[in-house]
């Protein structure tokens, strides 16, 4: 039974704002987890849409409950609200509305902003309007620590990702036979990813012991046990699959056949549901240009072919052979946009025609995951991409599997850390509503984490494409090896922050990772600094904008004239 039932309607409105905030969080921030995978052509948008539903839900529900306390308790002081607890309900509602409005607006115009910074700014605005103490000083969870993480987190993430890509670059990609080296190295990278993820799942699960309680011995046993277990599985199942597909060039093989394991070493393995097609590996270094039909674009494509051939000779330690080129490896073709694909064919039909109604339904549910998020018609961006060194396509393709694993890990990390951005204020309001008191601590109900996890994935499904475009190939040339390094480095940074209870921004972590990896080309021109500045400007204006919205809502709510008052 609620202690303050007279505020049912406020809780209902806050719940709507919570849904909008969670949806906007997913639309803007989930794209960070998979932007490099889409840009590198490792995953398609529909594949990412389904994956994000699972990984965000898993991260939010299994790992997300610990982080929510920082957002709620440490940004603004709660003493101001103890005399009138219902005012805290109002304040948290204003923060949720401010967060939802700014995130959805920024996402709609394609502005990658920090959802962490958004909710922090909204809470600061509410705190100032309510004359509550805002935690500016240097202590756990304060605004200053969160602000410091906006600078420190990208730097740490850049270092992690640069080290990871450097190990790939010098140990695999720039060796004499990069594909053979990649075959030997890929099991270790897969096992390393699995080991890191296993450790954080162990210590972040609800009710799980901390690292100190767990002990160094048990923690090492978990990491090493998972590492060697995954390593054995990779050697037994993944290597035969990779050999059959990439060395034997068996076009019937798809990833579902990895379960055949050692049977794939045979000359004629028992392949179930064989696939059709003659393409094994795409060209991950094809220039990203729109569909043909523009004379200037066609000229650009022709020039790029010549430039690419020269670059392979001059910059690549192990260039593709003529045989590789003649295999006809091409970039994944881009299809029509959703409006043309779903709505145009039935446009002449009456609005009440069942076929046209069905086309609207398909457009509504599929438009977000069927847009082209890879190609960009920008001459300046093309020059940035040309500064990226090119490597063996088969080695790059082999790393797509590691990139999928790292992208899923990044998404799980996002779900665990950023669920606090939407859930924290709602939980604060709900606790006051149920108990009538302002409390420092309280468990996050599992059902609200379930709802938040679902909405994170749904937000990406419907609106994430605009941020995928902004955070993919617009920052630098993205390939599977680079994307894997970016995602894993950013995931480690976010998960470390989650363990420390520090709400960092996945946008900033990924941006730092991308810049760090791009600089491993040893050419500052390999980074699109204009886009980096655009992303950075979003971080800069988000806190004051969200704070202004939240503060104005709170100030108007507290000072609204009423009948019976002078």
N, C-alpha and C positions, 0 to 999 in steps of 0.2 A: 504494500500500500504506500502510495506516494505521500510524503510529508507536506508537500506544497501543491495539492491538486488544482488550486486556482490558476496555476501557471501551465496547465496542460497545453493551451494553445501556443504558448511560447516554445515549449519543447517540440511541438509539432513543426513549427516554423524552423527551429534550429535543425531539426532532423532533415527537412528539405534542403536547407543550406549545407548541411553535412554531406548529403548526397551530391549536391553540386560541386562542393569542394573536392570530394573524393574522385568524382568524374573528371573534373578539371585537372587534378593531380595526375591521374592516369593519362589524360590526353597530352599533357605537357611533359611530364617527367618519365613516363614509361618508354617514350620514344628514345630516351637516352640509352636504354639498355640494348635496344635492337637497331639503332640508327646505322651503326657501322656494319652490321650484318646485311642490312638491306642495301646500303651503298656499295658494299663489296660484292653484291649479287650472290651472297651465300644463302640467304633466305628471301623468299618472296613476302609481300605484304600479307596475303592470306595466311601463310604459314606463321608469320610473326603474330598475327592477330590471335590465332588459336594458342600458340605457345604462351603469349603474355597472359591470357586468361588463367592458365595453370600456374605459371611461375609467380605472378603477382599475388595470387590467392594463397599459394603455399608460403611465400615470404611473409605476408601480412598475418596469416593465422598462426603459423608455427613459430615464427621468430619475432613477430612485431610487438608483443605485449609489453616488453620491458622499456621500450624507447619512449612510450607515450608520456611518462612522468616528466621529462625534461621540458617539453613544450608547455605543459599545463602549469607546473609549479614554479619554475625558476625564471621565467621571463618577466612576470609581473608579481608584485607582492600580494598575498591573499589577506593580510591583516585588515586592509581597508574594507573588505567585504564581510567580515565576520559579524558585524552588527546588523547588516541587512543582506543575508545570503542570497536573496532573490536577485540582487543587483549583479551578482556574479553570473547568474543565468543569462541576464540581459547582455552582459559584456561578452561572454563566450559566443552568444548568438550573433552579435555584431561582428566579431572576429571571423566567424564562419561565413557570414554573408560577404564580408570584404574579401576573404580568400577566394570564395567561389566566383565572385564577379571578376576579380582581376585575372585569375587563372583562365577562365573561359574566354575572356576578352583577348588576352595575350595569345592564347592558342589559336583563336579564330583568325588573327592577323599574322600568324606564323612567327610569333616572338618567343624564343626559348627563354623562359625565366626560371628562377629558382622557387620551387614550391615551399621549400624550407624558409627562405627569406620572405616569402609572401605571408605566411602565417605568423612569423616573428614580427614583421612590420605591423600586421593587423593587431596583434596583441599589444604591441608598444603603443599604438594609437589609442586603443581602448584604455590602457593603463593611464595614459596622460589625460584623457578626457575624464576618467573617473577619479583623477588625483590619487591614484594608487602608486606605490613605489615601483618604478621600473628598475629591473636589475641591470644597471649599467656596469658595475664594478667587475673586477676579474675574479670570478668564482664559477663553480660548476653550473653550466647551463645558462649563464648570463648572456646578455646581448653582446657584450664585448668578446666573450669566448666564441659565440656563434659567428660574429663578424670576422674574428681572426681565422676561423676555419674556412671562410670564403677565400682567403688568400693561401692559407697553409694547405688545405685539402687539394686544390689543383696542382700545387707544386709537388706534394707527396705523390699524388696520382701520376703526374708526369714522370717522376723518377722511376716509380714502379714499372710503368708501361715502357719507358725507354730501355730499362734494363732487360725486360722480357723480350722486346723486339731486337735489342742488341744481341742477345743470346741466339735468337733465330737468324739474324742477319749474318753474323760472323761464323756461327757453327753449322748453319744449314744453307741459307739462300745464296751466299757468295762463295760457296765451296765449288770444287771442280765438278762434282756430280750432285747438284742440289736435291734432285728427286730421290736418289738413293739415301742421301743423308736425312731427308725428311721422313722417309720410311722408317729409318732407325730411331729418329727422335720423337715422332708423334706419340708413341705409347707413353713416353715419359711426361710430355706436356699434358696429355689427357689424365694421367695418374696424378700429377701435381694439382690440377684443377679439382679433381675429385677429393684429394686429401684436404685441401684448404676448405672446401665446402663442408666436408664431414665435420671438421673441427668446429666451425661456426654453428652448424646445426646442433651439435652436441651442447655447446655452452649457451646458446641462445634460446633453446626450446623452453617453453613455460615450465617453471619449477626446476630447471636444470641447475646444477652447481656452477659457480663462477670458475674462472681459470685457477684462482687461488685455492678454492675448495677442491677442485678436480685434481690438482697436483700436476707437476711437470711430467712425471712418469706416465700417468694415464693419458694426458694430452698427447704426448709423443707417440704412445702406443696407438691411439686412435688415428692420428695422422699417418703414421708409418703403415699401420695395418690396412687402412683404406688405400694408401698409395700403392703398396705392393699387390693388394687384391685387384685394384683397377689395372695395374700394369700387367698382371697375368691375364686378365680378361682381354686386354688390348692385344696381347701377343697371340692368344688362342683364337679370338674371334675377329678382331678388327683387321689385323695384318693380312690374313687370307682374303678377306673381302677387298681390301685396298689393292692387293696384288692382282686379284682376278679382274678388277674393274679398270685399274690404271696401267698395269703392265701387260696383261693379256688383252686389254681393251674389249672386254666382254660387255657389249651394250645391253645385254639382257639383265644385268645385275643392278639392283637398287639396294638402298640401305636396309630394307627389310630382310635381305638375304644374309645379313651379317650373322644371324643366328645359326647359319649352316657351319660357320667356323672352319675347322680343319677339312671338311668335305670340299671346300672351295679350292683346295690345293690339287684336287684330282683333275684329270684331263676333261672329263665330262661329268661335272657335279650334278646332283639331282636338284635342279632349280625349280622352285614352285612359283607360280604366277610370274613368268618371265616378262620383262618389260620390252617395249618396242622403241626403236629409235636408233640413230647412228651417231649421236653426239655423246662423247664421254666427258670432255672438259671444255668449258667455255673460255674465251679470252678475257681474263680479268683486267687486262690493260687496254681494252678498246676504249676509244674516247667516248665520253658520255655526251651524245648530241641528240637532239630531237629526231623524230621520224623524217624521212626524206621528203623532198617537195620544195625546199627552199634552195635557190641556186647558190647562195653564199654558204649555206650549211654543207651542200654537196662538195663545194670547193674546199671547205675546211676539213671534211672527212678525207678527201684525196690527199691534202697536204699532211694530215695526221698520219696516213699510212706510210708516207715517205719518212716523216720525222720518227715514227716508231721504229722503222727498220734501222735508221741510223743510230737511234738510242740504244737499241739492243746490242749493236756492235760496240758502241763507245762506252756504255755505262754498266753493262751486265757482265759479271765475271763468267756466268754460264748461260750464254744466249740460247734462245730457242733455235732448234735446227730447222732446215728447210722442210724436213718431213713434218715437224710440228706445225709449221705454218700452213702447209698444204693439207693438213687434216681438216681444215675448214673451221677452226675454233672461232666462234664469233660470240659477241656479247648477247645476253638474253634479250630478244626483241621486245620492244615496248608495245603494249596493246592500246586500244582506244581508251579515252577517259570515260568514267562512269556515265556521264551525261550522254555521250555518243553510244556507249555500249548498251545501256539499259533503257534510256528514255527516247532517243531518236527513232528507233525502229517502230515504235507505237505512237509517235507524235500525231500522225494524221487521224488516228482513231478517236472516237468520242470519249470524253472523260469518264463516262460510266461503263465503257467497254471492259469486260473482265481481263482481257490481255493488257490493256493499258493500266488498269489497277494493279495487276501483278507486276508490271514493269516498275511502277512506283514503289511497291513493296520491296522488290529486289534492289532498287536504287537506294532506298532508305537503309537497308541492312548491310549492303555490300559496298556502298560508295567509299567508305573510309578505308577499305583494304584492297581496293582495285585501282588506285591512282598510281601514276608513275612518280616514284620518289627517287629515281636514280639519275635521270638525264637533266642537264642544265645547259641552256643556250647562253653562254657567257664566255667571251674571248679571254677576259682577264683570268677567269677561273681555269680555262683550258691551259693557259701558260703556267699556272700553279701546278696543275696535274702533270705537265710535262717535266717538271723538276723531280718527280718521284722516280726512283730507280725501278727498273722492271726485272722481274725474276721469272724463273721457270714456271709455266702455268700449271704443270702437274704437281709441283711442290706446293704452289699456292692452293690448288684444289684439295690436296691432302690436308691442309690446315683448315679447310672449311669445317671439318668435323670438330676440331678443337675450338673453332670460333663459335659454333653453335653451343658447345658446352659452356664456354666462358660467357656468352650472351645470356644463357639461362641463369648462370650464377649471378651475373650483374642484375638481372631482373629480380631474382630472389632477394638479393641484397637491397634493392630498391623497395620491395614490398615490406621488408623488415624494418627499414629505417624511416621511410617516408609515410608509412601509414599513420605515424604520430601526427603529421601535419593536419590531417582532417579529423582524426579520432580524438586527439587530446582535448581540444575545446569542447567537443560534444560530451566527452566523459565528465569533464569538470561540471558542466551544466546539469547533466543527468544525475550526478552524485548529490548535488545540492537539492535537486528536485525530489529525489527519493528520501534523503535523510534530513533535509532542512538545515544542514550544517555545512560549513566550509571545512573540508578536510585536506590534509597534505597528501595522503596516500589513498589509493583505491585501485582495485583490480579492474582491468579492462574486460568487460563481458565478452565472451568468445563470439557471441552472435554478432556484435557490432564489428568485430574484426572480420568475420565472414562477409558481412555486407560491404565493408570497405574494400576487402580483397577483390570481390566481384566487380565493384564499381571502378577500381583501378584498371582492371583489364578491359571493361566496357568503354571507359574513356578513351583508351588507346584505339580500340576497334573502330570507333566512330569518328574521332578527331585527331588521332595521333599522326596522320600523314603529313600535316604541315610542319611539325617539329622534326619528323624524320628527314624532310627535305632540308631543313635549316642546319641540322647537326650531322649530316652525312657527308656527301662529296663536296659540299660547299666550303668545308674547312680545309680539306686536303684530299689528295687522291687516296681512296680507300681500297684496300685489297684484303683478302682473308688473313694474311700474316699480320698486317697492320691492325686489322679489326680485332683479331684475337688478343693481341698485346694490349690494345686500348681497353677492351672490355674486362680482361682479367685484372689489369692494373687498377682500373677504376673500382671493380668489384671488391678487391682486397681493401682498398681505401675506405669504401663505404661500410663494409662489414666490420672493419676495425673501429670506425666511428660508432657503429651501432653497439659494439661491445662496450665502448666507453660511455655510452649514453649521450653522445654528442651528435645532434642532428645536422649533418652536413648536407650539401646539395649535390645530388647526382649529376645535375647539369654541369656544375663546376668541376667535379671530378672527371667527367668524361671529356670536357673541353681541355682540361689540363693533360689528360692522357693522349688525346689526339695531337695536341701541339707537341708534346714530348716525343711521340713516335715520328711525327713529320720531321722534326728537327734531326732525327737520326739519319735523314738523307744528307746531312751536313751541308744544308743549303737553306738559309732562312726564307728564300723565295718559294720553298715547297709548302709554306703555310699561307693560307688566305687571311692575312692580318686584318683586312677590311671586315670579313665575317667574324673574326675573333673579337674585333672592337664592337661589332653589332651585338654579339652575344653578351659581351661584358657590359655594354650600356644597359641591357636588360637587368642585369644584377644590380646595377647602380640605381636605377629608378624604381625598382620593384618595392624595396622597403619603404621609401617615402610615399609611394602611391598607395600601397596597401595600408600603410599607417594612416594616411589621410582619410581613406574611405572608412576604415574601422573607427577612427577617432570621431569623424563627423557623425556617423551613425550613432555612436555611443553618446556623444554630446547632445544630439537632437532628441534621443530617447530619454535622457535624464532631465532635459529642460523643456520638454513639450508642454505647452499651455493646456490646462484642463478646465472644464466647466466647474464653477465654484471657487476658482482661484482668481486673484486679482491680476 
